Amino acid sequence: SVEPAAVEEVEEIVGIRYNKRGGIEYQIRWRTSGPNEELTWEPEDNVMDDDLVDEFEAAQQKSVYGAQHIQKGDAVEVRNVEE
């Protein structure tokens, strides 16, 4: 019989990248990790907590766009994330 994979609790998502096949991977800090332990890159499917993903993505958007002050009527550029 096949043993089910252990489920570990994520402390936070600290990074994102695309793998060679174009899939998303998140850099994870585990709740069980000590301060000097390595972070791991995990495929998107391995991250089961959608709220953590949402929090990470919101923080990324705020860091990139937070200083911009867009007023009603301003022209903005919208790009596809695949570009």
Residue pairs with C-beta under 8 A, 6 or more apart in sequence:
7 48
8 30
8 31
8 32
9 30
9 31
9 32
10 28
10 29
10 30
10 31
10 47
10 49
10 52
11 28
11 29
11 30
11 31
11 33
12 28
12 29
12 52
12 56
13 26
13 27
13 28
13 29
13 47
13 52
13 53
13 55
13 56
14 27
14 28
14 29
14 39
14 56
15 26
15 27
15 39
15 41
16 24
16 25
16 26
16 27
16 56
16 60
17 24
17 25
17 27
17 41
18 24
18 25
19 25
19 43
23 43
23 44
24 43
24 44
25 41
25 42
25 43
25 44
26 41
26 42
26 44
26 47
26 53
26 56
27 39
27 40
27 41
27 42
28 39
28 40
28 41
28 42
28 47
29 39
30 37
30 40
33 39
47 53
70 76
